[in-house]
Amino acid sequence: MSIDDAQKTEQHLLDAALSIQREQANKPGATFMHCQECGIDIPKQRRDAVKNCSTCVDCQSLIEIQQQHYRH
């Protein structure tokens, strides 16, 4: 197998994994164990307090700051 073939195979596997992840993320009531922005574990307390959360507190704070910045 050439390097090009190996890279194509690896890219195909990555694309498939990302596709599955996106499908799961778009399901109603999806529960995320890891932040969709940075990948760290979302604490159980946050998951219980904020239903269907997909980001950790730090990333959510950054998202909200960016949203406020772009509104002005």
Buried (B, 14 or more C-beta within 10 A) or exposed (E): EEEEEEEEEEEEEEEEEEEEEEEEEEEEEEEBEEBBBEEEEBEEEBBEEEEEBBBBEEBBEBEEEEEEEEEE
